[in-house]
């Protein structure tokens, strides 16, 4: 119950970002938020970290000095004897246990990490938004029958929220089998109830706004009210949550890969896989684990900082 309460409270508080948008148009709301974010150090730092990460993920593999899977220096490392090659001129991050260039693998792994995080977030966002729109529309304009539909959907959502997210992701990945696609699906499914409850709560806030009551009074169809009035004004907290979910998705995807549920080909670099491979040699070469771990932590920090800055910029309590 504590897990469910904490998660639900966080989502419901985020949904309240729309509570005063009936007096502010969507475009002016975002202009004001962008103005606030430009003067926010947290937003600037988060955006800079994300920009650097995306740049590395996009162009990094093309700039990698060596092949990410090439064991060019296999004869120079002896992992069974605890002998590794550290940082040097031609290998900026040193060599791993198979004589592969760690810097090249780190650059290529950034793209895999970004891919997993974005796809996972999109799965949760799209499916969760569909569920949230259905539930929110039913609760707002569906009458008694709609409220029953909303109750059923929300109880199922609460059940999913009551489960620890990583445990649920591990269970799904274990059932589906080891693959990169499995990781994306597992992490994405965990995000669905969050987006569903968030959008539904935001639509409930908007459902009592004056413009909705006016639209009902002039006889506009319910479907049109939902799609053209309520839904567009309910998306602000969803966008904030999408940014925050990217940080969560990257961490959880790395955790699944670390547990051996990710890409079955260990030669394909991905930060979670690299971290898992480095575990055996941590005592002798801790930097093998440090590089991917630092990448995961800093990237997640960047998305978290930007998401929190967006939340504060859109918070009605802070808008003057």
C-alpha positions in Angstrom: 0.0 0.0 0.0 2.9 2.4 0.7 4.4 1.9 -2.7 1.0 2.4 -4.4 0.3 5.5 -2.3 3.7 7.1 -3.0 3.5 6.5 -6.7 -0.1 7.6 -7.0 0.5 10.7 -5.0 3.4 11.8 -7.2 1.4 11.2 -10.3 -1.7 13.0 -9.0 0.4 16.0 -7.9 1.9 16.2 -11.4 -1.6 16.1 -12.9 -2.4 19.3 -11.0 -0.1 21.2 -13.3 -3.2 21.8 -15.5 -5.5 23.2 -12.8 -5.1 26.8 -13.8 -4.8 26.4 -17.6 -8.4 27.4 -18.2 -7.2 31.0 -17.8 -4.1 30.5 -19.9 -3.9 29.4 -23.4 -1.7 26.4 -24.3 0.8 28.5 -26.4 1.1 31.3 -23.8 1.5 28.7 -21.0 4.5 27.1 -22.8 6.0 30.5 -23.7 5.9 31.4 -20.0 7.4 28.0 -19.0 10.1 28.4 -21.6 10.9 31.8 -20.3 11.3 30.4 -16.8 13.4 27.5 -17.9 15.9 29.8 -19.7 16.7 31.4 -16.4 16.8 28.1 -14.5 20.3 26.7 -13.9 18.8 23.2 -13.3 17.1 23.3 -16.8 20.3 24.6 -18.5 22.5 21.9 -16.9 20.0 19.2 -17.7 19.6 20.3 -21.3 23.4 20.5 -21.7 23.8 17.0 -20.4 21.1 15.6 -22.7 22.5 17.5 -25.7 25.9 16.0 -25.1 24.5 12.5 -24.6 22.4 12.7 -27.8 25.4 14.1 -29.7 27.6 11.2 -28.5 24.8 8.7 -29.3 24.3 10.0 -32.9 27.9 10.7 -34.1 29.9 8.7 -31.5 29.9 5.4 -33.4 31.2 7.3 -36.5 34.0 8.8 -34.5 35.0 5.7 -32.6 38.8 5.2 -33.2 38.6 1.4 -33.3 36.0 -1.3 -33.9 33.8 -1.8 -31.0 34.0 -5.6 -31.3 37.6 -5.9 -32.5 39.9 -7.8 -30.2 43.0 -6.0 -31.5 44.9 -6.2 -28.2 43.8 -9.6 -27.0 47.4 -10.6 -26.4 48.0 -7.7 -24.0 45.4 -8.5 -21.4 45.4 -11.5 -19.0 42.1 -11.3 -17.0 42.7 -14.6 -15.2 45.9 -13.2 -13.9 44.4 -9.8 -13.1 46.5 -8.0 -15.7 44.8 -5.2 -17.7 45.8 -2.3 -19.8 44.7 1.1 -18.5 44.4 4.5 -20.2 47.0 5.2 -22.8 47.4 7.2 -26.1 45.7 4.8 -28.5 43.1 3.6 -25.9 41.7 6.5 -24.0 39.7 4.3 -21.6 42.0 1.4 -21.7 41.1 -2.2 -22.8 38.5 -4.6 -21.5 39.0 -8.3 -20.6 39.0 -9.3 -24.3 41.4 -6.7 -25.5 38.7 -4.4 -27.0 39.0 -0.6 -26.9 36.8 0.6 -24.1 36.4 4.1 -25.5 35.0 2.9 -28.8 32.6 0.5 -27.0 31.5 3.3 -24.7 30.7 5.5 -27.7 28.7 2.8 -29.5 27.0 1.8 -26.3 25.6 5.3 -25.9 23.5 4.8 -29.0 22.1 1.5 -27.8 21.3 3.0 -24.4 19.5 6.0 -26.0 17.6 3.7 -28.4 16.3 1.5 -25.5 15.4 4.5 -23.4 13.5 6.3 -26.1 11.6 3.3 -27.4 10.7 2.1 -23.9 9.3 5.6 -23.0 7.3 5.8 -26.3 5.7 2.4 -25.6 4.6 3.5 -22.1 3.6 7.0 -23.4 1.5 5.8 -26.4 -0.3 2.9 -24.7 -0.7 4.7 -21.4 -2.1 7.8 -23.2 -4.7 5.7 -24.9 -5.7 4.1 -21.6 -5.7 7.4 -19.9 -7.8 9.1 -22.6 -10.4 6.3 -22.4 -10.6 6.4 -18.7 -10.6 10.2 -18.5 -13.2 10.6 -21.1 -15.4 8.0 -19.5 -15.1 9.6 -16.1 -15.6 13.2 -17.3 -18.4 12.9 -19.9 -19.5 9.2 -19.8 -22.1 9.5 -17.0 -22.7 6.6 -14.6 -21.7 3.9 -17.2 -18.5 5.8 -17.9 -17.7 6.1 -14.3 -17.9 2.3 -13.9 -15.5 1.9 -16.9 -13.2 4.4 -15.3 -13.3 2.5 -12.0 -12.4 -0.8 -13.6 -9.5 0.7 -15.6 -8.1 2.6 -12.6 -8.3 -0.4 -10.3 -6.2 -2.4 -12.8 -3.8 0.5 -13.0 -3.5 0.7 -9.3 -2.6 -3.0 -9.2 0.3 -2.4 -11.6 1.4 0.7 -9.6 1.4 -1.3 -6.4 4.2 -3.6 -7.8 7.8 -2.5 -7.6 8.7 -1.3 -11.1 12.0 -3.1 -11.4 10.5 -6.4 -10.1 7.6 -6.1 -12.7 10.1 -5.4 -15.5 12.3 -8.3 -14.5 9.2 -10.6 -14.4 8.1 -9.5 -17.9 11.6 -9.8 -19.4 12.0 -13.3 -17.9 8.7 -14.4 -19.5 9.4 -13.0 -22.9 13.0 -14.2 -23.1 16.4 -12.6 -23.4 16.6 -9.8 -26.1 17.0 -6.1 -26.6 13.3 -6.0 -27.7 12.3 -7.7 -24.5 14.0 -5.0 -22.4 12.2 -2.2 -24.4 8.8 -3.9 -23.9 9.4 -4.7 -20.2 10.5 -1.2 -19.3 7.7 0.3 -21.5 5.0 -1.8 -19.8 6.1 -0.5 -16.4 5.5 3.1 -17.6 2.0 2.5 -18.9 0.1 2.8 -15.6 2.0 6.0 -14.8 1.0 7.8 -18.0 -2.5 6.4 -17.9 -3.2 7.7 -14.4 -1.5 11.0 -15.1 -3.5 11.8 -18.2 -6.7 10.6 -16.7 -6.1 12.8 -13.6 -5.2 15.8 -15.8 -8.4 15.3 -17.9 -10.5 15.2 -14.7 -9.0 18.5 -13.6 -9.9 20.0 -17.0 -13.3 18.4 -17.1 -14.7 20.9 -14.6 -13.3 24.0 -16.4 -15.6 26.8 -17.6 -14.8 26.2 -21.2 -15.9 22.6 -21.0 -19.2 23.6 -19.3 -19.7 26.2 -22.0 -19.1 23.6 -24.7 -21.6 21.3 -23.1 -24.2 24.1 -22.9 -24.0 24.9 -26.6 -24.5 21.3 -27.6 -21.0 20.3 -28.8 -20.6 16.5 -29.1 -18.8 14.8 -26.2 -16.2 13.2 -28.5 -15.3 16.6 -29.9 -15.1 18.2 -26.5 -12.6 15.5 -25.4 -10.4 15.5 -28.5 -10.4 19.3 -29.2 -10.8 20.9 -25.7 -9.9 18.6 -22.8 -7.1 16.5 -24.2 -4.9 19.3 -25.7 -5.1 21.2 -22.4 -4.2 18.0 -20.4 -0.9 17.2 -22.1 1.5 19.5 -20.1 2.2 17.1 -17.2 2.4 14.2 -19.7 5.3 15.9 -21.5 7.0 16.5 -18.2 6.6 12.8 -17.2 7.9 11.7 -20.5 11.2 13.5 -19.8 11.4 12.1 -16.3 10.5 8.6 -17.6 13.5 8.6 -20.0 15.8 8.8 -16.9 13.9 5.9 -15.3 13.9 3.9 -18.6 17.6 4.2 -19.0 18.3 3.0 -15.5 15.8 0.1 -15.6 17.0 -1.0 -19.0 20.6 -1.0 -17.8 19.5 -3.0 -14.7 17.9 -5.6 -16.9 20.9 -5.8 -19.1 23.1 -6.1 -16.0 21.0 -9.1 -14.9 21.5 -10.8 -18.2 18.1 -10.2 -19.7 19.2 -7.8 -22.4 20.9 -8.4 -25.8 22.0 -12.1 -25.9 25.1 -11.1 -27.9 27.6 -9.8 -25.4 29.8 -8.5 -28.2 27.3 -5.7 -28.9 28.2 -2.8 -26.6 25.5 -1.4 -24.4 26.2 0.4 -21.1 24.2 -2.1 -19.0 25.9 -5.1 -20.7 29.4 -3.4 -20.2 28.6 -3.0 -16.5 27.6 -6.6 -16.2 30.8 -7.8 -17.9 33.0 -5.6 -15.7 31.6 -7.1 -12.5 33.9 -10.1 -12.5 37.0 -7.9 -12.8 36.0 -5.1 -10.5 38.8 -5.8 -8.0 41.6 -5.7 -10.6 40.2 -3.1 -13.0 37.4 -1.0 -11.5 37.5 1.5 -14.3 35.9 -1.1 -16.6 32.7 -0.6 -14.5 33.2 3.1 -13.8 32.9 4.3 -17.4 29.5 2.8 -18.3 28.2 3.5 -14.7 29.2 7.2 -15.0 27.5 7.4 -18.4 24.3 5.9 -17.0 24.3 8.2 -13.9 25.0 11.4 -15.7 22.5 10.8 -18.5 19.8 9.9 -16.0 20.7 13.0 -14.0 20.3 15.2 -17.2 16.8 14.0 -18.0 15.8 14.3 -14.3 17.1 17.8 -14.0 15.3 18.9 -17.2 12.1 17.2 -16.2 12.1 18.7 -12.7 12.8 22.1 -14.3 9.8 21.7 -16.6 7.6 20.7 -13.8 8.5 23.8 -11.8 8.1 26.0 -14.8 4.6 24.7 -15.4 3.5 24.6 -11.7 0.5 26.9 -11.3 1.6 27.8 -7.8 4.7 29.4 -9.3 3.1 31.2 -12.2 2.6 34.8 -11.6 
